[in-house]
Amino acid sequence: MNRLYLFARIAGTLVAIRTSEIEAVVRLDALSPVPGVPAHVAGLATLRSRVLTVLDAAMLIDAGDGRRAESNYAIVCDISGHSYGFLVDEVIDISEVDLDPLPLQGRTDPAWQRYAEGVILKDGKPYLLIPLTNFVDGGALTQAA
């Protein structure tokens, strides 16, 4: 099992993402707005001659309060043949973890229940394990572009 994770912060919450899901982490300087799309669609960007639909992950989580990602770093991935960039508040680290993910226990913030599938412990801190596909397959998105 791949135990290499990217550790980041989304909507103020520590998260872990399997590196096997990630194509790149990039800094996006220019986004082209798309009229008539939900607020969590930050816009379109080009990366290596392809178009990314850029989603503000903080807006997906906290859709009701208008919170925006605090940086212009995006995690790039391919989901079902479509290229996405997920804006995050902060990229913390990429490292291996020796322990398997723990199941979610106790009360998970309702905003995260549809996205998190477990917990990764790193340096004594819990990080929610988030498959990026849950942001798309979880029904949170409508066709953006």
C-alpha positions as CSV (number, residue, x, y, z in Angstrom):
1,M,0.0,0.0,0.0
2,N,1.3,3.5,-0.9
3,R,1.9,5.3,2.4
4,L,3.2,8.5,0.9
5,Y,0.9,11.5,1.6
6,L,0.7,15.2,0.9
7,F,-0.2,17.1,4.0
8,A,-2.1,20.3,3.6
9,R,-4.7,22.6,5.2
10,I,-8.2,23.1,3.6
11,A,-10.7,25.4,5.2
12,G,-8.5,25.5,8.3
13,T,-8.5,21.7,8.7
14,L,-5.4,19.5,8.5
15,V,-5.8,16.9,5.6
16,A,-3.8,14.1,4.1
17,I,-4.0,13.1,0.4
18,R,-2.5,10.0,-1.1
19,T,0.3,11.1,-3.5
20,S,-0.9,8.4,-5.9
21,E,-3.9,10.6,-6.6
22,I,-1.8,13.7,-7.3
23,E,-0.2,14.7,-10.6
24,A,1.4,18.0,-9.3
25,V,1.2,20.8,-6.8
26,V,1.4,24.1,-8.6
27,R,1.1,27.8,-7.9
28,L,-1.6,29.3,-10.1
29,D,-1.2,33.0,-10.8
30,A,-4.0,33.6,-13.3
31,L,-7.5,32.1,-13.4
32,S,-10.1,32.8,-16.1
33,P,-13.5,33.3,-14.5
34,V,-16.4,31.2,-15.8
35,P,-19.8,32.9,-15.7
36,G,-22.8,31.2,-14.2
37,V,-21.0,28.4,-12.3
38,P,-21.2,27.7,-8.5
39,A,-19.0,29.7,-6.2
40,H,-16.7,26.8,-5.5
41,V,-15.5,26.9,-9.2
42,A,-12.7,29.4,-9.0
43,G,-12.2,29.4,-12.7
44,L,-10.1,27.8,-15.5
45,A,-6.3,27.7,-15.8
46,T,-3.9,26.3,-18.2
47,L,-1.1,23.9,-17.2
48,R,1.3,22.3,-19.7
49,S,-1.1,22.9,-22.7
50,R,-4.2,21.6,-21.0
51,V,-7.1,23.3,-19.3
52,L,-7.8,22.7,-15.6
53,T,-11.1,23.3,-13.9
54,V,-10.0,25.0,-10.7
55,L,-12.1,24.3,-7.6
56,D,-11.8,26.2,-4.3
57,A,-11.7,23.3,-1.8
58,A,-12.5,25.6,1.1
59,M,-15.6,26.8,-0.7
60,L,-16.7,23.1,-1.2
61,I,-16.3,22.5,2.5
62,D,-17.7,25.8,3.9
63,A,-20.0,26.6,1.1
64,G,-22.3,28.6,3.3
65,D,-19.9,31.2,4.7
66,G,-18.1,32.3,1.6
67,R,-14.6,31.3,2.8
68,R,-12.0,31.2,0.2
69,A,-8.7,29.3,0.0
70,E,-5.9,31.3,1.6
71,S,-3.3,30.7,-1.1
72,N,-3.0,30.1,-4.8
73,Y,-1.5,26.7,-4.5
74,A,-3.4,23.9,-6.2
75,I,-3.3,20.2,-6.1
76,V,-3.6,18.9,-9.7
77,C,-5.2,15.6,-10.4
78,D,-7.1,13.7,-13.1
79,I,-10.6,12.4,-12.2
80,S,-12.5,10.4,-14.7
81,G,-10.5,11.9,-17.6
82,H,-11.0,15.5,-16.5
83,S,-8.2,17.7,-15.1
84,Y,-8.8,19.5,-11.9
85,G,-6.9,21.8,-9.6
86,F,-8.0,22.0,-6.0
87,L,-7.0,25.3,-4.3
88,V,-5.8,24.7,-0.7
89,D,-5.0,27.0,2.2
90,E,-1.5,25.7,2.7
91,V,0.8,22.8,1.6
92,I,2.6,21.5,4.6
93,D,4.7,18.5,3.7
94,I,5.0,15.3,1.7
95,S,6.1,12.3,3.7
96,E,5.7,8.6,4.3
97,V,3.7,7.4,7.2
98,D,4.3,4.0,8.7
99,L,0.8,3.4,10.1
100,D,-2.3,2.5,8.2
101,P,-5.1,5.1,8.2
102,L,-7.4,4.9,11.3
103,P,-11.2,4.8,10.9
104,L,-13.1,8.0,11.6
105,Q,-14.2,7.9,15.2
106,G,-16.2,10.3,17.4
107,R,-17.9,13.3,15.9
108,T,-16.6,14.5,12.6
109,D,-17.5,18.0,11.6
110,P,-20.6,17.6,9.4
111,A,-18.9,19.6,6.6
112,W,-16.3,16.9,6.3
113,Q,-18.4,13.8,6.6
114,R,-19.0,13.3,2.9
115,Y,-15.3,13.8,2.1
116,A,-13.2,12.1,4.8
117,E,-12.5,8.4,4.8
118,G,-10.1,8.1,7.8
119,V,-7.4,9.7,9.8
120,I,-3.7,9.8,9.4
121,L,-1.5,10.5,12.4
122,K,1.7,12.4,11.7
123,D,3.9,13.9,14.4
124,G,1.1,13.3,16.9
125,K,-1.5,15.4,14.9
126,P,-4.6,13.9,13.2
127,Y,-5.0,14.7,9.5
128,L,-8.3,13.8,7.8
129,L,-7.6,11.4,4.9
130,I,-9.3,12.9,1.9
131,P,-9.6,11.1,-1.5
132,L,-9.8,13.9,-4.1
133,T,-12.4,11.9,-6.0
134,N,-14.8,12.5,-3.1
135,F,-14.9,16.2,-4.0
136,V,-16.2,15.2,-7.5
137,D,-17.9,11.8,-7.0
138,G,-19.6,12.9,-3.8
139,G,-22.1,14.9,-5.8
140,A,-20.7,18.3,-4.7
141,L,-20.0,19.4,-8.2
142,T,-22.1,20.3,-11.2
143,Q,-20.7,20.5,-14.7
144,A,-18.5,23.5,-14.8
145,A,-16.7,23.5,-18.1
